[in-house]
């Protein structure tokens, strides 16, 4: 094996979806954008569809094509970015449901695909996507007359349960949608954990399906292991890697592993990350380069053949904290060179 090995547990993905679904009394969809958060959208969608999921969300229309090809016409596939110019053919031919975000998108959709299903996204304070309160007040009657399948918004601070933005957005969402007679959705993973007031008619878990925070009680989904290419002895005072950024303070044994930022091991992990050999931590030393990483294995009783980066001893969120980022970024940056070993459904 000359590349890293990414192990994906589909049973854990399904278990996480079921656990989040069990927290609500409404429908539960699944977000599989960004290639299923880096794990393979088709593989994830197939497992979840077999488990009973019938509604999926992707970021852009192009992401829906392989899902529709694999699963056929049965699931509803919603597109967060709405109906962009250039998307009309895909939305029609793939039978997608765009979440329309602006007056321009509403107009474009009604003109180009009259009668085609659509949803509406409202801005309740995040100031990113969606119709603002004044815009919605002006066109709500017209839009609702066209029978949208869903009206949704998105929480900005749901991963912080006590943040005042959460009740503020909930109040705005209720103010904008109470009594409209259309299914509503406000909660992704973090919103589900905030409780029933945020659940409405449909929840849209994403990151929680993939074993990352804020769903801390979820099952871990991935393990990531890299092969050792070479091991060398480094004398006290010698340097390792680009820029001479690490200097040995003692006689050391350094393993070079096959992996780098081309594989999603981001450069900010330089001199910060810890790999594991069984339960023993081994520090990354020097800079992460494109294809190679150097690790201090001096204290191991034997030379390792492989070292693990995401495992029982270190979750994706643990690693993200070392990098100064979040689990979302690390998952979605997983590269295409890994040998993927997939278990489960």
C-alpha positions in Angstrom: 0.0 0.0 0.0 1.6 3.3 -1.1 -1.3 5.6 -0.3 -3.3 6.3 2.8 -6.2 4.2 3.7 -9.6 5.8 4.5 -12.0 3.4 6.2 -15.7 4.4 6.1 -18.3 2.8 8.3 -21.7 3.1 6.5 -23.5 1.4 9.4 -22.3 4.2 11.6 -23.7 6.8 9.2 -27.1 5.1 9.2 -27.0 4.8 13.0 -26.3 8.5 13.3 -29.2 9.4 11.0 -31.5 7.1 13.0 -30.3 8.6 16.3 -31.0 12.2 15.1 -34.3 11.1 13.5 -35.4 9.6 16.9 -34.9 13.0 18.6 -37.8 14.4 16.5 -41.4 13.7 15.6 -41.1 15.1 12.1 -39.5 14.0 8.8 -35.7 13.7 8.7 -33.8 14.4 5.5 -30.1 14.0 4.9 -27.5 16.5 3.6 -25.0 14.9 1.3 -23.4 18.0 -0.3 -19.7 18.4 -0.9 -19.5 14.7 -2.1 -21.1 13.5 1.1 -18.8 15.7 3.3 -15.8 14.1 1.5 -16.9 10.5 2.0 -18.6 9.8 -1.3 -22.1 11.1 -1.9 -23.3 8.1 -3.9 -22.1 5.6 -1.4 -23.7 7.6 1.5 -26.9 8.2 -0.3 -27.3 4.5 -1.2 -26.9 3.5 2.4 -29.3 6.1 3.7 -31.9 5.4 1.0 -31.8 1.8 2.0 -32.4 2.9 5.6 -35.5 4.9 4.6 -34.3 8.4 3.7 -36.4 9.8 0.9 -35.2 13.4 0.9 -31.7 14.7 0.3 -30.1 18.1 0.1 -27.1 19.1 -2.1 -25.4 22.5 -2.4 -25.5 22.9 -6.2 -27.4 21.2 -9.0 -24.3 19.5 -10.4 -24.0 17.4 -7.2 -27.4 15.8 -7.8 -26.6 14.1 -11.1 -24.8 11.0 -9.7 -27.3 10.7 -6.9 -30.2 10.7 -9.3 -28.4 8.3 -11.6 -27.9 5.8 -8.8 -31.2 6.1 -6.9 -33.6 6.8 -9.7 -36.7 9.0 -9.5 -37.9 8.1 -6.0 -36.0 10.4 -3.6 -36.6 14.2 -3.6 -33.3 16.1 -4.1 -33.3 19.7 -2.9 -30.7 22.2 -4.0 -29.6 24.8 -1.5 -28.2 27.3 -4.1 -31.6 27.5 -5.7 -32.2 28.0 -9.4 -29.1 29.6 -10.9 -29.0 30.7 -14.5 -27.6 27.7 -16.3 -29.3 25.2 -14.0 -32.6 25.0 -15.7 -31.9 21.9 -17.8 -30.5 20.0 -14.9 -33.3 21.0 -12.6 -35.9 19.9 -15.2 -34.2 16.7 -16.4 -33.1 15.5 -13.0 -36.4 16.6 -11.3 -34.6 18.6 -8.7 -36.3 20.9 -6.2 -34.4 24.2 -5.9 -34.6 26.3 -2.7 -35.2 29.7 -4.3 -33.3 32.4 -2.5 -34.2 35.7 -4.1 -36.9 37.5 -6.0 -34.7 37.1 -9.1 -34.6 33.3 -8.6 -38.3 33.2 -8.0 -39.0 35.1 -11.2 -36.5 33.0 -13.2 -38.0 29.7 -12.0 -41.6 30.7 -12.7 -40.7 31.9 -16.2 -38.5 29.0 -17.2 -40.0 26.0 -15.4 -43.7 26.9 -14.6 -45.3 24.3 -12.4 -42.0 22.6 -11.5 -41.5 21.9 -7.8 -39.6 24.4 -5.7 -38.9 25.5 -2.1 -38.1 28.9 -0.6 -35.3 29.9 1.6 -35.7 32.8 4.0 -33.1 34.9 5.7 -33.8 35.1 9.4 -30.7 36.9 10.4 -27.7 35.1 9.0 -27.3 37.5 6.0 -26.1 34.8 3.7 -28.8 33.3 1.5 -32.6 33.8 1.4 -35.3 36.4 1.1 -35.2 39.0 3.8 -38.2 39.9 5.9 -39.3 42.9 3.8 -38.9 41.0 0.5 -40.8 38.0 1.8 -43.6 40.3 3.0 -43.9 41.8 -0.4 -44.0 38.6 -2.4 -45.2 35.9 0.0 -48.7 35.8 -1.4 -47.6 35.3 -5.0 -45.0 32.7 -4.0 -47.3 30.7 -1.8 -49.9 30.7 -4.6 -47.4 28.6 -6.6 -47.5 25.9 -3.9 -43.9 25.6 -2.7 -42.9 22.2 -1.2 -40.9 23.7 1.6 -40.1 27.0 3.3 -36.7 26.9 5.2 -34.1 29.0 6.9 -30.7 28.2 8.4 -29.4 28.9 11.9 -26.1 30.7 12.2 -25.1 29.7 15.8 -26.8 26.3 16.4 -23.6 24.8 17.5 -23.7 27.2 20.5 -26.9 26.2 22.4 -26.9 29.3 24.6 -26.2 31.8 21.9 -28.9 34.5 21.7 -29.0 34.3 17.9 -30.8 31.0 18.1 -34.1 32.3 19.8 -33.8 35.4 17.7 -33.8 33.5 14.4 -36.5 31.2 15.7 -38.7 34.2 16.5 -38.1 35.7 13.0 -38.8 32.4 11.3 -42.1 32.0 13.2 -43.0 35.7 12.4 -42.3 35.1 8.7 -44.0 31.6 8.4 -46.6 31.0 11.0 -49.9 30.1 9.4 -48.6 29.7 5.8 -49.8 26.1 5.5 -46.5 24.9 3.9 -44.0 22.4 5.4 -41.2 24.3 7.2 -37.6 23.5 8.1 -35.1 25.4 10.3 -32.9 22.7 11.9 -29.8 21.1 10.7 -27.7 18.9 13.1 -27.2 21.7 15.7 -30.9 22.8 15.4 -32.1 19.2 16.1 -30.0 19.3 19.3 -31.7 22.6 20.4 -34.9 20.8 20.9 -38.5 20.5 19.6 -39.1 24.2 19.2 -36.7 24.2 16.3 -37.8 21.0 14.5 -41.0 22.1 12.6 -41.9 19.7 9.8 -38.5 18.6 8.5 -34.9 18.5 9.8 -31.8 18.4 7.7 -28.9 16.8 9.5 -25.5 17.0 7.8 -22.3 16.9 9.8 -23.9 14.8 12.5 -24.3 12.0 10.1 -20.6 11.8 9.5 -19.5 11.4 13.1 -18.5 15.0 14.0 -19.5 17.8 16.3 -21.9 19.2 17.4 -23.4 15.7 17.6 -20.8 14.6 20.0 -22.7 11.4 21.0 -22.7 10.2 17.4 -20.8 7.1 16.3 -17.4 7.7 14.6 -17.6 7.1 10.9 -14.0 7.1 9.6 -10.5 6.0 10.3 -7.5 7.3 8.4 -4.1 5.5 8.3 -0.9 6.2 6.3 1.9 3.9 5.3 5.4 4.5 6.4 7.7 4.9 3.3 11.1 5.2 5.1 12.6 5.4 8.6 15.9 7.1 9.3 18.0 8.0 12.2 18.6 11.8 12.8 21.4 13.0 15.1 20.9 15.7 17.7 21.0 19.1 16.0 20.0 17.8 12.6 17.0 19.3 10.8 14.0 17.8 9.1 11.8 18.9 6.2 11.3 22.2 4.3 12.6 25.3 5.8 14.6 23.5 8.5 11.5 24.1 10.7 12.2 21.2 13.1 15.6 20.5 14.7 16.2 17.4 16.7 16.9 18.0 20.4 18.0 14.4 20.8 19.1 11.5 18.6 15.8 10.6 16.9 14.1 8.1 14.7 12.0 9.8 12.0 9.3 8.0 9.9 8.4 9.5 6.6 4.8 8.7 5.7 2.9 8.8 2.3 0.5 11.6 2.7 0.3 15.4 2.7 -1.8 18.4 2.0 -2.7 16.9 -1.4 -4.6 14.4 0.7 -6.3 16.9 2.9 -3.8 16.8 5.8 -3.8 20.6 5.8 -0.6 22.5 6.3 -1.6 24.2 9.5 -1.1 20.8 11.2 2.6 21.2 10.7 4.4 20.6 14.1 0.9 20.3 15.7 -0.6 17.0 14.7 -0.2 13.7 16.5 -0.3 10.3 14.8 -0.9 7.0 16.6 0.7 3.6 16.6 -1.8 1.5 18.4 -2.4 3.7 21.5 1.0 5.5 21.5 1.1 9.1 20.2 3.8 10.1 17.8 4.3 13.8 17.0 4.4 15.2 13.5 7.6 17.1 13.1 8.4 19.7 10.5 6.1 20.9 7.8 3.4 19.0 6.1 4.3 18.9 2.4 2.3 17.9 -0.6 2.9 14.2 -0.5 5.0 13.5 2.6 4.9 14.0 6.3 7.6 13.3 8.9 6.8 11.8 12.3 8.9 11.2 15.4 8.8 7.5 16.3 11.8 7.5 18.6 9.8 6.2 21.6 8.1 3.3 19.9 9.4 -0.2 20.8 9.4 -1.2 17.1 9.4 0.4 13.7 5.8 1.0 12.5 4.6 0.0 9.1 1.7 2.5 9.3 0.5 5.4 11.5 -3.1 6.5 12.1 -4.3 10.1 12.1 -8.0 9.6 12.7 -8.8 6.7 15.0 -10.3 5.7 18.3 -7.6 7.8 20.1 -8.2 10.9 18.0 -11.4 12.0 16.4 -11.8 14.3 13.4 -12.8 17.0 15.8 -9.7 16.4 18.0 -7.6 16.8 14.9 -9.4 19.9 13.8 -8.8 21.6 17.1 -5.0 20.9 16.6 -5.3 22.6 13.2 -7.3 25.5 14.5 -10.3 24.7 12.3 -13.5 22.5 12.4 -14.3 19.0 11.5 -16.3 20.1 8.4 -13.1 21.4 6.7 -11.0 18.3 7.4 -13.7 16.0 6.2 -14.5 17.8 3.0 -10.8 18.2 2.1 -10.1 14.4 2.1 -8.2 13.7 -1.1 -8.8 11.4 -4.0 -5.7 9.3 -3.5 -6.8 7.2 -0.6 -7.5 3.6 -0.8 -11.1 3.5 0.5 -12.3 0.6 2.5 -16.0 0.7 3.0 -18.0 -1.3 5.5 -21.7 -1.7 6.1 -24.8 -1.1 4.2 
